[in-house]
Structures are given as structure tokens and as C-alpha cells.
């Protein structure tokens, strides 16, 4: 099976399709927290949406939470810089 090598700007972590989605959501939140910190951005409320574990939806969610206006601007700027042109 041939696949493209990861680029320098973005490497998708290997995901086991059989992994527990509850573990995956915690890992995903941690990865996002680290990636944001790499850009000097902290979302204090970032975490796992606990009601998602009990709901009928069936897929645990990452809760991005709240941030102040300055953090929102930094996040928007980082996303604009990372967006392909």
C-alpha cells in the first residue's frame, strides 16, 4: 500500500480505526492543546465534553470552550497563516 509522506507543515497522527473513541477524544484534545500552545495560544476551557459520553449522539466531542477577544484574534491569525493559499 502506497501513501504520500507527511508534509513538513502537517503530520496527521496515526489513528487505529479500532481504538476506543473515548480514548481518542482525550488524545485529540491533548493534541489540540499542544498545537495551540505551539502558537502561544491557550484555550482555558478546552477539554472533553462530558455530556457527550452520556448522550444518544454516541460520539464523544472535544469542547473548545470560551476565550477572550485577544485569544480569539490570535487563533484566527494562526489559522489564516496555516491556511493553504
Backbone atoms as SQL, in Angstrom:
CREATE TABLE atoms (id INTEGER PRIMARY KEY, chain TEXT, resi INTEGER, resn TEXT, atom TEXT, x REAL, y REAL, z REAL);
INSERT INTO atoms VALUES
  (1, 'A', 1, 'UNK', 'N', 0.843, -1.168, 0.000),
  (2, 'A', 1, 'UNK', 'CA', 0.000, 0.000, 0.000),
  (3, 'A', 1, 'UNK', 'C', 0.887, 1.228, 0.000),
  (4, 'A', 2, 'UNK', 'N', 0.672, 2.133, -0.937),
  (5, 'A', 2, 'UNK', 'CA', 1.496, 3.321, -1.081),
  (6, 'A', 2, 'UNK', 'C', 0.736, 4.531, -0.559),
  (7, 'A', 3, 'UNK', 'N', 1.414, 5.354, 0.216),
  (8, 'A', 3, 'UNK', 'CA', 0.780, 6.579, 0.708),
  (9, 'A', 3, 'UNK', 'C', 1.771, 7.714, 0.616),
  (10, 'A', 4, 'UNK', 'N', 1.260, 8.917, 0.560),
  (11, 'A', 4, 'UNK', 'CA', 2.096, 10.112, 0.487),
  (12, 'A', 4, 'UNK', 'C', 2.811, 10.311, 1.812),
  (13, 'A', 5, 'UNK', 'N', 4.077, 10.731, 1.790),
  (14, 'A', 5, 'UNK', 'CA', 4.768, 11.026, 3.048),
  (15, 'A', 5, 'UNK', 'C', 4.172, 12.279, 3.680),
  (16, 'A', 6, 'UNK', 'N', 4.252, 12.395, 5.001),
  (17, 'A', 6, 'UNK', 'CA', 3.717, 13.587, 5.658),
  (18, 'A', 6, 'UNK', 'C', 4.503, 14.817, 5.226),
  (19, 'A', 7, 'UNK', 'N', 3.822, 15.939, 5.161),
  (20, 'A', 7, 'UNK', 'CA', 4.488, 17.191, 4.816),
  (21, 'A', 7, 'UNK', 'C', 5.133, 17.780, 6.054),
  (22, 'A', 8, 'UNK', 'N', 5.999, 18.759, 5.838),
  (23, 'A', 8, 'UNK', 'CA', 6.653, 19.402, 6.969),
  (24, 'A', 8, 'UNK', 'C', 5.675, 20.230, 7.783),
  (25, 'A', 9, 'UNK', 'N', 4.651, 20.787, 7.118),
  (26, 'A', 9, 'UNK', 'CA', 3.738, 21.671, 7.824),
  (27, 'A', 9, 'UNK', 'C', 2.638, 20.938, 8.578),
  (28, 'A', 10, 'UNK', 'N', 2.360, 19.678, 8.184),
  (29, 'A', 10, 'UNK', 'CA', 1.263, 18.979, 8.856),
  (30, 'A', 10, 'UNK', 'C', 1.501, 17.483, 8.796),
  (31, 'A', 11, 'UNK', 'N', 1.509, 16.868, 9.943),
  (32, 'A', 11, 'UNK', 'CA', 1.576, 15.410, 10.008),
  (33, 'A', 11, 'UNK', 'C', 0.387, 14.917, 10.784),
  (34, 'A', 12, 'UNK', 'N', -0.407, 14.108, 10.142),
  (35, 'A', 12, 'UNK', 'CA', -1.579, 13.530, 10.797),
  (36, 'A', 12, 'UNK', 'C', -1.109, 12.369, 11.659),
  (37, 'A', 13, 'UNK', 'N', -1.459, 12.364, 12.951),
  (38, 'A', 13, 'UNK', 'CA', -1.076, 11.227, 13.780),
  (39, 'A', 13, 'UNK', 'C', -1.759, 9.955, 13.294),
  (40, 'A', 14, 'UNK', 'N', -1.077, 8.839, 13.446),
  (41, 'A', 14, 'UNK', 'CA', -1.657, 7.558, 13.065),
  (42, 'A', 14, 'UNK', 'C', -2.818, 7.239, 13.995),
  (43, 'A', 15, 'UNK', 'N', -3.947, 6.919, 13.429),
  (44, 'A', 15, 'UNK', 'CA', -5.134, 6.561, 14.202),
  (45, 'A', 15, 'UNK', 'C', -5.496, 5.114, 13.934),
  (46, 'A', 16, 'UNK', 'N', -5.623, 4.355, 14.977),
  (47, 'A', 16, 'UNK', 'CA', -6.081, 2.980, 14.851),
  (48, 'A', 16, 'UNK', 'C', -7.593, 3.016, 14.682),
  (49, 'A', 17, 'UNK', 'N', -8.113, 2.497, 13.566),
  (50, 'A', 17, 'UNK', 'CA', -9.560, 2.561, 13.352),
  (51, 'A', 17, 'UNK', 'C', -10.354, 1.778, 14.389),
  (52, 'A', 18, 'UNK', 'N', -9.675, 0.925, 15.144),
  (53, 'A', 18, 'UNK', 'CA', -10.365, 0.125, 16.155),
  (54, 'A', 18, 'UNK', 'C', -10.180, 0.688, 17.563),
  (55, 'A', 19, 'UNK', 'N', -9.559, 1.871, 17.671),
  (56, 'A', 19, 'UNK', 'CA', -9.316, 2.410, 19.011),
  (57, 'A', 19, 'UNK', 'C', -10.625, 2.887, 19.635),
  (58, 'A', 20, 'UNK', 'N', -10.648, 2.914, 20.920),
  (59, 'A', 20, 'UNK', 'CA', -11.818, 3.347, 21.676),
  (60, 'A', 20, 'UNK', 'C', -12.030, 4.848, 21.444),
  (61, 'A', 21, 'UNK', 'N', -13.207, 5.272, 20.966),
  (62, 'A', 21, 'UNK', 'CA', -13.435, 6.700, 20.724),
  (63, 'A', 21, 'UNK', 'C', -13.313, 7.541, 21.988),
  (64, 'A', 22, 'UNK', 'N', -13.514, 6.920, 23.150),
  (65, 'A', 22, 'UNK', 'CA', -13.373, 7.662, 24.399),
  (66, 'A', 22, 'UNK', 'C', -11.907, 8.005, 24.644),
  (67, 'A', 23, 'UNK', 'N', -11.005, 7.082, 24.344),
  (68, 'A', 23, 'UNK', 'CA', -9.579, 7.379, 24.455),
  (69, 'A', 23, 'UNK', 'C', -9.167, 8.381, 23.394),
  (70, 'A', 24, 'UNK', 'N', -9.695, 8.212, 22.184),
  (71, 'A', 24, 'UNK', 'CA', -9.327, 9.075, 21.071),
  (72, 'A', 24, 'UNK', 'C', -9.698, 10.525, 21.343),
  (73, 'A', 25, 'UNK', 'N', -10.848, 10.773, 21.943),
  (74, 'A', 25, 'UNK', 'CA', -11.262, 12.152, 22.182),
  (75, 'A', 25, 'UNK', 'C', -10.342, 12.824, 23.197),
  (76, 'A', 26, 'UNK', 'N', -9.876, 12.084, 24.180),
  (77, 'A', 26, 'UNK', 'CA', -8.927, 12.648, 25.148),
  (78, 'A', 26, 'UNK', 'C', -7.591, 12.949, 24.467),
  (79, 'A', 27, 'UNK', 'N', -7.126, 12.016, 23.626),
  (80, 'A', 27, 'UNK', 'CA', -5.883, 12.224, 22.890),
  (81, 'A', 27, 'UNK', 'C', -6.003, 13.416, 21.942),
  (82, 'A', 28, 'UNK', 'N', -7.139, 13.525, 21.274),
  (83, 'A', 28, 'UNK', 'CA', -7.353, 14.630, 20.337),
  (84, 'A', 28, 'UNK', 'C', -7.349, 15.973, 21.048),
  (85, 'A', 29, 'UNK', 'N', -7.979, 16.034, 22.200),
  (86, 'A', 29, 'UNK', 'CA', -7.989, 17.287, 22.972),
  (87, 'A', 29, 'UNK', 'C', -6.572, 17.657, 23.396),
  (88, 'A', 30, 'UNK', 'N', -5.798, 16.672, 23.819),
  (89, 'A', 30, 'UNK', 'CA', -4.418, 16.929, 24.224),
  (90, 'A', 30, 'UNK', 'C', -3.573, 17.392, 23.043),
  (91, 'A', 31, 'UNK', 'N', -3.757, 16.766, 21.876),
  (92, 'A', 31, 'UNK', 'CA', -3.022, 17.170, 20.673),
  (93, 'A', 31, 'UNK', 'C', -3.365, 18.598, 20.281),
  (94, 'A', 32, 'UNK', 'N', -4.654, 18.952, 20.351),
  (95, 'A', 32, 'UNK', 'CA', -5.072, 20.310, 20.014),
  (96, 'A', 32, 'UNK', 'C', -4.492, 21.308, 20.998),
  (97, 'A', 33, 'UNK', 'N', -4.521, 20.995, 22.279),
  (98, 'A', 33, 'UNK', 'CA', -3.958, 21.873, 23.306),
  (99, 'A', 33, 'UNK', 'C', -2.470, 22.139, 23.026),
  (100, 'A', 34, 'UNK', 'N', -1.733, 21.085, 22.697),
  (101, 'A', 34, 'UNK', 'CA', -0.308, 21.220, 22.403),
  (102, 'A', 34, 'UNK', 'C', -0.078, 22.047, 21.141),
  (103, 'A', 35, 'UNK', 'N', -0.851, 21.786, 20.093),
  (104, 'A', 35, 'UNK', 'CA', -0.701, 22.541, 18.845),
  (105, 'A', 35, 'UNK', 'C', -0.995, 24.025, 19.059),
  (106, 'A', 36, 'UNK', 'N', -2.012, 24.322, 19.854),
  (107, 'A', 36, 'UNK', 'CA', -2.323, 25.728, 20.151),
  (108, 'A', 36, 'UNK', 'C', -1.192, 26.366, 20.951),
  (109, 'A', 37, 'UNK', 'N', -0.659, 25.632, 21.914),
  (110, 'A', 37, 'UNK', 'CA', 0.448, 26.157, 22.718),
  (111, 'A', 37, 'UNK', 'C', 1.665, 26.443, 21.858),
  (112, 'A', 38, 'UNK', 'N', 1.875, 25.646, 20.804),
  (113, 'A', 38, 'UNK', 'CA', 2.979, 25.895, 19.876),
  (114, 'A', 38, 'UNK', 'C', 2.863, 27.265, 19.221),
  (115, 'A', 39, 'UNK', 'N', 1.638, 27.793, 19.175),
  (116, 'A', 39, 'UNK', 'CA', 1.385, 29.125, 18.609),
  (117, 'A', 39, 'UNK', 'C', 1.161, 30.170, 19.693),
  (118, 'A', 40, 'UNK', 'N', 1.432, 29.799, 20.934),
  (119, 'A', 40, 'UNK', 'CA', 1.259, 30.739, 22.035),
  (120, 'A', 40, 'UNK', 'C', -0.188, 30.987, 22.400),
  (121, 'A', 41, 'UNK', 'N', -1.052, 30.041, 22.092),
  (122, 'A', 41, 'UNK', 'CA', -2.493, 30.192, 22.335),
  (123, 'A', 41, 'UNK', 'C', -2.938, 29.185, 23.388),
  (124, 'A', 42, 'UNK', 'N', -3.692, 29.667, 24.373),
  (125, 'A', 42, 'UNK', 'CA', -4.261, 28.808, 25.400),
  (126, 'A', 42, 'UNK', 'C', -5.765, 29.007, 25.440),
  (127, 'A', 43, 'UNK', 'N', -6.502, 27.928, 25.286),
  (128, 'A', 43, 'UNK', 'CA', -7.956, 27.952, 25.493),
  (129, 'A', 43, 'UNK', 'C', -8.193, 27.296, 26.840),
  (130, 'A', 44, 'UNK', 'N', -8.441, 28.099, 27.892),
  (131, 'A', 44, 'UNK', 'CA', -8.522, 27.551, 29.242),
  (132, 'A', 44, 'UNK', 'C', -9.606, 26.496, 29.438),
  (133, 'A', 45, 'UNK', 'N', -10.676, 26.561, 28.658),
  (134, 'A', 45, 'UNK', 'CA', -11.789, 25.626, 28.835),
  (135, 'A', 45, 'UNK', 'C', -11.708, 24.432, 27.908),
  (136, 'A', 46, 'UNK', 'N', -10.646, 24.304, 27.113),
  (137, 'A', 46, 'UNK', 'CA', -10.537, 23.195, 26.175),
  (138, 'A', 46, 'UNK', 'C', -10.508, 21.882, 26.945),
  (139, 'A', 47, 'UNK', 'N', -11.316, 20.948, 26.530),
  (140, 'A', 47, 'UNK', 'CA', -11.372, 19.661, 27.208),
  (141, 'A', 47, 'UNK', 'C', -12.335, 18.730, 26.504),
  (142, 'A', 48, 'UNK', 'N', -12.734, 17.706, 27.185),
  (143, 'A', 48, 'UNK', 'CA', -13.675, 16.730, 26.645),
  (144, 'A', 48, 'UNK', 'C', -15.074, 17.102, 27.124),
  (145, 'A', 49, 'UNK', 'N', -16.025, 17.070, 26.199),
  (146, 'A', 49, 'UNK', 'CA', -17.414, 17.376, 26.513),
  (147, 'A', 49, 'UNK', 'C', -18.029, 16.161, 27.213),
  (148, 'A', 50, 'UNK', 'N', -18.101, 16.223, 28.537),
  (149, 'A', 50, 'UNK', 'CA', -18.556, 15.064, 29.309),
  (150, 'A', 50, 'UNK', 'C', -19.989, 14.629, 28.999),
  (151, 'A', 51, 'UNK', 'N', -20.942, 15.549, 28.767),
  (152, 'A', 51, 'UNK', 'CA', -22.285, 15.086, 28.421),
  (153, 'A', 51, 'UNK', 'C', -22.322, 14.239, 27.150),
  (154, 'A', 52, 'UNK', 'N', -21.341, 14.413, 26.278),
  (155, 'A', 52, 'UNK', 'CA', -21.284, 13.611, 25.063),
  (156, 'A', 52, 'UNK', 'C', -21.117, 12.125, 25.331),
  (157, 'A', 53, 'UNK', 'N', -20.564, 11.781, 26.483),
  (158, 'A', 53, 'UNK', 'CA', -20.404, 10.377, 26.835),
  (159, 'A', 53, 'UNK', 'C', -21.740, 9.738, 27.200),
  (160, 'A', 54, 'UNK', 'N', -22.672, 10.536, 27.684),
  (161, 'A', 54, 'UNK', 'CA', -23.945, 10.001, 28.152),
  (162, 'A', 54, 'UNK', 'C', -25.057, 10.160, 27.129),
  (163, 'A', 55, 'UNK', 'N', -24.848, 11.014, 26.149),
  (164, 'A', 55, 'UNK', 'CA', -25.909, 11.320, 25.203),
  (165, 'A', 55, 'UNK', 'C', -26.143, 10.228, 24.177),
  (166, 'A', 56, 'UNK', 'N', -27.225, 10.367, 23.475),
  (167, 'A', 56, 'UNK', 'CA', -27.590, 9.424, 22.437),
  (168, 'A', 56, 'UNK', 'C', -26.781, 9.642, 21.167),
  (169, 'A', 57, 'UNK', 'N', -26.052, 10.741, 21.091),
  (170, 'A', 57, 'UNK', 'CA', -25.266, 11.068, 19.902),
  (171, 'A', 57, 'UNK', 'C', -24.235, 9.977, 19.627),
  (172, 'A', 58, 'UNK', 'N', -23.604, 9.461, 20.678),
  (173, 'A', 58, 'UNK', 'CA', -22.711, 8.327, 20.542),
  (174, 'A', 58, 'UNK', 'C', -21.272, 8.632, 20.189),
  (175, 'A', 59, 'UNK', 'N', -20.939, 9.881, 19.920),
  (176, 'A', 59, 'UNK', 'CA', -19.566, 10.235, 19.584),
  (177, 'A', 59, 'UNK', 'C', -19.087, 11.293, 20.579),
  (178, 'A', 60, 'UNK', 'N', -18.058, 10.985, 21.371),
  (179, 'A', 60, 'UNK', 'CA', -17.542, 11.975, 22.308),
  (180, 'A', 60, 'UNK', 'C', -17.000, 13.183, 21.559),
  (181, 'A', 61, 'UNK', 'N', -17.180, 14.358, 22.134),
  (182, 'A', 61, 'UNK', 'CA', -16.777, 15.605, 21.487),
  (183, 'A', 61, 'UNK', 'C', -15.697, 16.319, 22.282),
  (184, 'A', 62, 'UNK', 'N', -14.857, 17.068, 21.571),
  (185, 'A', 62, 'UNK', 'CA', -13.887, 17.962, 22.205),
  (186, 'A', 62, 'UNK', 'C', -14.582, 19.300, 22.363),
  (187, 'A', 63, 'UNK', 'N', -14.603, 19.828, 23.585),
  (188, 'A', 63, 'UNK', 'CA', -15.201, 21.131, 23.858),
  (189, 'A', 63, 'UNK', 'C', -14.106, 22.187, 23.785),
  (190, 'A', 64, 'UNK', 'N', -14.258, 23.137, 22.881),
  (191, 'A', 64, 'UNK', 'CA', -13.258, 24.187, 22.733),
  (192, 'A', 64, 'UNK', 'C', -13.380, 25.243, 23.812),
  (193, 'A', 65, 'UNK', 'N', -14.549, 25.413, 24.360),
  (194, 'A', 65, 'UNK', 'CA', -14.730, 26.331, 25.484),
  (195, 'A', 65, 'UNK', 'C', -14.738, 27.791, 25.081),
  (196, 'A', 66, 'UNK', 'N', -14.474, 28.622, 26.045),
  (197, 'A', 66, 'UNK', 'CA', -14.519, 30.073, 25.865),
  (198, 'A', 66, 'UNK', 'C', -13.119, 30.653, 25.866),
  (199, 'A', 67, 'UNK', 'N', -12.992, 31.823, 25.254),
  (200, 'A', 67, 'UNK', 'CA', -11.730, 32.558, 25.313),
  (201, 'A', 67, 'UNK', 'C', -12.039, 34.037, 25.180),
  (202, 'A', 68, 'UNK', 'N', -11.066, 34.852, 25.554),
  (203, 'A', 68, 'UNK', 'CA', -11.273, 36.298, 25.439),
  (204, 'A', 68, 'UNK', 'C', -11.009, 36.750, 23.998),
  (205, 'A', 69, 'UNK', 'N', -11.295, 38.008, 23.713),
  (206, 'A', 69, 'UNK', 'CA', -11.183, 38.534, 22.346),
  (207, 'A', 69, 'UNK', 'C', -9.748, 38.463, 21.825),
  (208, 'A', 70, 'UNK', 'N', -8.772, 38.740, 22.670),
  (209, 'A', 70, 'UNK', 'CA', -7.377, 38.707, 22.227),
  (210, 'A', 70, 'UNK', 'C', -6.976, 37.289, 21.817),
  (211, 'A', 71, 'UNK', 'N', -7.411, 36.291, 22.570),
  (212, 'A', 71, 'UNK', 'CA', -7.094, 34.906, 22.224),
  (213, 'A', 71, 'UNK', 'C', -7.803, 34.506, 20.942),
  (214, 'A', 72, 'UNK', 'N', -9.034, 34.929, 20.757),
  (215, 'A', 72, 'UNK', 'CA', -9.774, 34.637, 19.525),
  (216, 'A', 72, 'UNK', 'C', -9.050, 35.224, 18.316),
  (217, 'A', 73, 'UNK', 'N', -8.517, 36.438, 18.450),
  (218, 'A', 73, 'UNK', 'CA', -7.775, 37.055, 17.353),
  (219, 'A', 73, 'UNK', 'C', -6.493, 36.276, 17.040),
  (220, 'A', 74, 'UNK', 'N', -5.786, 35.840, 18.080),
  (221, 'A', 74, 'UNK', 'CA', -4.553, 35.066, 17.876),
  (222, 'A', 74, 'UNK', 'C', -4.861, 33.740, 17.192),
  (223, 'A', 75, 'UNK', 'N', -5.941, 33.114, 17.586),
  (224, 'A', 75, 'UNK', 'CA', -6.343, 31.853, 16.970),
  (225, 'A', 75, 'UNK', 'C', -6.704, 32.074, 15.500),
  (226, 'A', 76, 'UNK', 'N', -7.478, 33.097, 15.224),
  (227, 'A', 76, 'UNK', 'CA', -7.846, 33.409, 13.840),
  (228, 'A', 76, 'UNK', 'C', -6.608, 33.713, 13.000),
  (229, 'A', 77, 'UNK', 'N', -5.655, 34.440, 13.557),
  (230, 'A', 77, 'UNK', 'CA', -4.423, 34.766, 12.842),
  (231, 'A', 77, 'UNK', 'C', -3.619, 33.501, 12.542),
  (232, 'A', 78, 'UNK', 'N', -3.497, 32.615, 13.529),
  (233, 'A', 78, 'UNK', 'CA', -2.749, 31.366, 13.330),
  (234, 'A', 78, 'UNK', 'C', -3.421, 30.513, 12.254),
  (235, 'A', 79, 'UNK', 'N', -4.739, 30.455, 12.250),
  (236, 'A', 79, 'UNK', 'CA', -5.456, 29.673, 11.240),
  (237, 'A', 79, 'UNK', 'C', -5.284, 30.269, 9.845),
  (238, 'A', 80, 'UNK', 'N', -5.336, 31.601, 9.750),
  (239, 'A', 80, 'UNK', 'CA', -5.125, 32.253, 8.453),
  (240, 'A', 80, 'UNK', 'C', -3.735, 31.960, 7.911),
  (241, 'A', 81, 'UNK', 'N', -2.721, 32.022, 8.772),
  (242, 'A', 81, 'UNK', 'CA', -1.347, 31.760, 8.349),
  (243, 'A', 81, 'UNK', 'C', -1.175, 30.311, 7.900),
  (244, 'A', 82, 'UNK', 'N', -1.898, 29.393, 8.530),
  (245, 'A', 82, 'UNK', 'CA', -1.759, 27.972, 8.210),
  (246, 'A', 82, 'UNK', 'C', -2.597, 27.543, 7.005),
  (247, 'A', 83, 'UNK', 'N', -3.546, 28.368, 6.607),
  (248, 'A', 83, 'UNK', 'CA', -4.444, 28.001, 5.512),
  (249, 'A', 83, 'UNK', 'C', -3.690, 28.002, 4.181),
  (250, 'A', 84, 'UNK', 'N', -3.961, 27.002, 3.352),
  (251, 'A', 84, 'UNK', 'CA', -3.332, 26.984, 2.026),
  (252, 'A', 84, 'UNK', 'C', -3.818, 28.167, 1.198),
  (253, 'A', 85, 'UNK', 'N', -2.956, 28.667, 0.395),
  (254, 'A', 85, 'UNK', 'CA', -3.317, 29.835, -0.458),
  (255, 'A', 85, 'UNK', 'C', -3.729, 29.387, -1.810);
